[in-house]
Amino acid sequence: MTLPSRHAPLAMDAETFKVLGHQLVDQLASLLASVPARPVTRDHSPSAVRDALDLAGPLPEHGTDPAALLADTARRLFDHSLFNAHPRFFGYITAPPAPIGILGDFLASALNPNVGSWTLSPAATEIEAQTVRWIAELIGFPADCGGLLVSGGNMANIVCFLAARAAAAPWDIRAKGVSGRAGRPLVAYASAEAHTWIQKAADLCGLGTEAISWIETRDTLQMDVAALRRAIDADVAAGRLPFLVVGTAGSVSTGAVDPLYEIAEVCREKKIWFHVDGAYGGFAAALPDAPPELRGLAEADSVAVDPHKWLYAPLEAGCALVRSRQALRRAFAYHPAYYHFDDRVLNFVDYGVQNSRGFRALKVWLALRQVGAAGYRRMIADDIELSRAMARAVERHPELQLMTQALSITTFRYVPADLRSQRGSDAVEQYLNQLNEALLDDLQRGGELFVSNAVIRGRYALRACIVNFHTSATDVDAVPDIVARRGRILDRRLRPVNDQQVRVADSV
Ligand SMILES: *Cc1c(COP(=O)(O)O)cnc(C)c1O
């Protein structure tokens, strides 16, 4: 049977593609220019968002005009999105997209190479390989390491965790599983400030989250290395098998950097894989005046970094780097080892979890080429300087209390003027936690700025992280007054309920 004239409704002629594409680029250019004048986000309910985007209907049986569809969808998205490209977006660790990265993603998806195998993606595979080398070079890790791009920091860390697991087990753990050598449970170490990826990794790998030994931190929220040593020795004495120590290079709450050199020394001595989670702070190692501990990531067996954070790649882009290319390959490949020594047939499918893979590297590579290492050092250094300026502005404000400042994260809380001298009393601390939690919610809904939160030694704090090349000194200086103004309103609203309680508890 033949199809005399096939009708493929998804196909688009070149002229239509051009018209639709230009129209979309025009809309996006206007949007990007208008973001600073828009609210960071709008306080719309889930059902309001569904209504605005007309999401209630059933799957349409028939199609619609693509030009109107695209233009209308773009407009509705503009009105119902949170803009992490807003200069006053300071939440979590979520960066604005580099414009060249936006265009790079467009180009990448038009070519649509499958970067699982070299044959299917000759140019894309080579660009990804160079991107990995450049990322390693930028942070001072050996450029001949193994590595690949993945969806984000979680996956990058999980890939390294799996590499450590395969390398460390004295039995064939990929074939026999974790119970292959009954009675010798594997143990991974991380500080209490480590990100939740490690629980997901331990769970996914079949070790279970109880295989994580949580090491206490010092006052600075950095891992206590003496406690790490004690924990390792106790586990060895009890017949367990320490296989991985995770150092965090920039904790997600406060930007704390673990003492990486000291941890590296422990790992060398005890022959344990040393992994650094640099998803947030790793790229700051590129700075000449980086915190000295940060450079210790160069001593790690593996490092995870997140180009969609401080390289401003549009989501998603994480990067796993493993010192020994063979160790990475041994954790994932199912081909004989001889298949691979020739670099012309670098098949990324052998180095990670994914099979079919998109061309994530292009947006990262284009941005690295556009601004170079110097351009990135400048932008990262400015983010850190602005965060320090925010800390100073917070400190000057009579109703704000600075809690921490490290890398580009500043944490602080609102303290009503009359409660300032009563800090530390249980009732007042409890009220301040309640007040600041309510304040966070209020600020996030208000749209003037966007911060997230941290809990620091039991105290609820607002947290501003600057990974944002749009942010200026004016934006930073505006923060204390906005926070205090909203804080005062909330304090008036919440205090009558608590006032009596606060006083009673205080006088006890
Ligand atoms: C952001 C972050 C992660 C998780 O990265 P994703 O890109 O969100 O998956 C892990 N660890 C640290 C320290 C992070 O800052």
The ligand as a Tripos MOL2 file, in Angstrom:
@<TRIPOS>MOLECULE
LIG
   15    15     1     0     0
SMALL
NO_CHARGES

@<TRIPOS>ATOM
      1 C1         20.8930   22.8790   44.3350 C.3       1 LIG1
      2 C2         21.6600   21.9040   45.1070 C.ar      1 LIG1
      3 C3         21.4610   20.5290   44.9310 C.ar      1 LIG1
      4 C4         20.3920   19.9910   44.0100 C.3       1 LIG1
      5 O1         20.5860   20.4340   42.7020 O.3       1 LIG1
      6 P1         19.3870   20.4670   41.6540 P.3       1 LIG1
      7 O2         19.9870   21.1190   40.4800 O.co2     1 LIG1
      8 O3         18.2820   21.2390   42.2800 O.co2     1 LIG1
      9 O4         18.9960   19.0520   41.4020 O.co2     1 LIG1
     10 C5         22.2580   19.6640   45.6440 C.ar      1 LIG1
     11 N1         23.1870   20.1280   46.4990 N.ar      1 LIG1
     12 C6         23.3940   21.4380   46.7110 C.ar      1 LIG1
     13 C7         24.4530   21.8810   47.6700 C.3       1 LIG1
     14 C8         22.6390   22.3650   46.0210 C.ar      1 LIG1
     15 O5         22.8530   23.6690   46.2200 O.3       1 LIG1
@<TRIPOS>BOND
     1     1     2 1
     2     2     3 ar
     3     2    14 ar
     4     3     4 1
     5     3    10 ar
     6     4     5 1
     7     5     6 1
     8     6     7 2
     9     6     8 1
    10     6     9 1
    11    10    11 ar
    12    11    12 ar
    13    12    13 1
    14    12    14 ar
    15    14    15 1
@<TRIPOS>SUBSTRUCTURE
     1 LIG1         1 GROUP 0 **** ****
